């Protein structure tokens, strides 16, 4: 006789038990979604840190290019004021042993040439972005520029050498050679026209 009194209570407990499982599943789904969002935020944070480091590196390059090194002695070279200013640079790949490059590839940049002491500074811009900074000298109608890129996790050690001859006050022609570790070499024919 006691069982009929406990039967409704047992039925209510069973109903609550089913709801607990559904709630546990819902909580697990929410925890999984939060874990995914947390991972996405960590990836975004890492990307922002990489971008910030790249911006700081470029800012440092600009500061270095703008301030003469007070400890370094200027390298002897001629000064030709016809070089100073903005130049449109067109490059065509003529030789390559590197994967990812092909003969006939073309690139267009804007180069801003200036002097610091007797050094020529060339800031290569792609659109509004600073791509690289070359330094070098002008002597006997030959402009020779170099850029050394240090070995990082993102890129191998690279040396770039640019040799240009001034044909007339508005035209420079020559070559840009890129040398990377692992017998990787790219040569571009290069023509700069003053803007």
C-alpha positions in Angstrom: 0.0 0.0 0.0 2.9 2.4 0.5 4.0 2.0 -3.1 1.2 4.0 -4.7 2.1 7.0 -2.5 5.8 6.9 -3.7 4.9 6.4 -7.3 4.2 10.1 -8.1 7.4 11.1 -6.3 9.4 8.5 -8.3 7.9 9.8 -11.5 8.9 13.4 -10.7 12.4 12.3 -9.9 12.7 10.5 -13.3 11.5 13.7 -15.1 14.1 15.8 -13.3 16.8 13.2 -14.1 16.1 13.6 -17.9 16.4 17.3 -17.7 19.8 17.1 -16.0 21.3 15.1 -18.9 20.0 17.7 -21.4 21.5 20.5 -19.2 24.8 18.7 -18.9 24.9 18.3 -22.7 24.1 22.0 -23.1 26.8 23.0 -20.7 29.4 20.8 -22.5 28.4 22.4 -25.9 28.8 25.8 -24.4 32.2 24.9 -22.9 33.4 23.5 -26.3 32.2 26.8 -28.0 34.1 28.8 -25.4 37.2 26.7 -25.9 37.0 27.3 -29.6 36.6 31.0 -29.1 39.5 31.1 -26.7 41.7 29.3 -29.3 40.6 31.8 -32.0 41.4 34.7 -29.7 44.9 33.2 -29.0 45.5 32.9 -32.7 44.4 36.5 -33.2 46.6 37.6 -30.4 49.6 35.8 -31.9 48.9 37.4 -35.3 48.7 40.8 -33.7 52.0 40.3 -31.9 53.7 39.3 -35.2 52.3 42.3 -36.9 53.4 44.6 -34.1 56.9 43.1 -34.2 57.0 43.7 -38.0 55.8 47.3 -37.6 58.4 47.9 -34.9 61.1 46.5 -37.2 60.0 48.7 -40.1 59.8 51.7 -37.7 63.4 51.0 -36.6 64.5 50.7 -40.2 63.0 54.1 -40.9 64.6 55.6 -37.9 68.0 54.1 -38.8 67.7 55.4 -42.4 66.7 58.9 -41.2 69.5 59.3 -38.6 73.1 59.1 -39.6 75.2 56.8 -37.5 77.5 59.1 -35.6 80.0 56.3 -35.0 80.3 55.2 -38.6 82.7 57.0 -40.9 81.0 57.9 -44.2 82.0 55.8 -47.2 83.7 57.7 -49.9 81.4 58.3 -52.8 80.3 60.9 -55.2 77.2 63.0 -54.8 74.9 63.4 -57.8 71.9 65.4 -57.0 70.1 64.0 -60.1 69.7 60.8 -58.1 67.6 62.5 -55.3 63.9 62.0 -55.6 61.2 59.5 -56.4 61.8 56.8 -59.1 59.5 54.3 -60.6 61.3 50.9 -60.6 60.3 48.1 -62.9 62.0 44.7 -62.5 61.9 41.7 -64.8 63.3 38.3 -63.6 65.9 37.1 -66.0 67.4 34.2 -64.0 66.4 32.1 -61.0 67.4 29.0 -59.2 64.8 29.5 -56.4 61.4 27.9 -56.1 58.5 30.4 -56.1 60.3 32.6 -58.8 60.1 32.3 -62.5 61.9 34.0 -65.4 59.6 36.7 -66.7 58.1 37.6 -63.3 57.8 41.4 -63.1 57.6 43.7 -60.1 57.0 47.4 -59.8 58.0 49.6 -56.9 58.6 53.2 -56.1 62.1 54.1 -54.9 62.8 57.2 -52.9 66.5 58.0 -53.3 68.3 60.4 -50.9 71.7 61.0 -49.4 73.0 60.8 -45.8 76.6 62.1 -45.7 78.0 60.3 -48.7 75.7 57.3 -48.5 72.8 56.8 -50.9 69.6 55.6 -49.2 67.0 53.9 -51.3 63.6 53.3 -49.7 61.7 50.8 -51.8 57.9 51.2 -51.5 55.2 48.8 -52.7 52.1 51.0 -52.7 52.1 52.8 -49.4 54.2 50.1 -47.6 57.9 50.2 -47.1 59.3 47.0 -48.6 63.0 47.4 -47.9 65.8 49.9 -47.4 69.0 49.8 -49.5 72.2 51.7 -48.7 75.2 52.2 -50.8 77.4 54.6 -52.8 77.5 56.4 -56.2 80.9 56.5 -57.8 82.0 56.9 -61.5 78.4 56.8 -62.8 77.7 53.5 -60.9 75.1 53.3 -58.1 75.7 50.2 -55.9 73.2 49.4 -53.2 72.9 46.5 -50.8 70.5 45.2 -48.2 71.1 42.3 -45.8 68.1 40.5 -44.3 68.9 38.7 -41.1 67.9 35.1 -40.7 64.5 34.8 -38.9 61.9 32.2 -38.4 59.8 33.8 -41.2 62.5 34.2 -43.8 66.0 32.8 -44.6 69.1 35.0 -44.6 69.1 37.1 -47.8 71.6 39.4 -49.4 70.4 41.8 -52.1 72.8 43.7 -54.4 71.7 46.4 -56.8 74.0 47.8 -59.5 72.6 50.7 -61.6 74.1 53.0 -64.2 72.8 56.5 -64.7 72.0 56.7 -68.5 70.6 60.3 -68.2 69.2 62.5 -65.4 65.9 60.6 -65.6 66.9 56.9 -66.3 68.9 54.3 -64.3 69.4 50.8 -65.6 71.0 47.7 -64.1 70.4 44.6 -62.1 69.2 43.4 -58.7 70.6 40.2 -57.5 69.0 38.3 -54.6 71.1 35.6 -52.9 69.7 33.2 -50.3 71.0 30.2 -48.5 70.7 26.8 -50.2 72.1 27.9 -53.7 69.1 30.2 -54.3 69.8 33.1 -56.6 67.4 35.5 -58.5 68.5 38.1 -61.0 66.2 40.9 -62.1 66.8 43.4 -64.9 66.0 46.8 -63.4 65.0 50.1 -64.9 64.2 53.2 -62.9 62.6 56.3 -64.4 62.5 59.5 -62.4 58.9 60.6 -61.5 
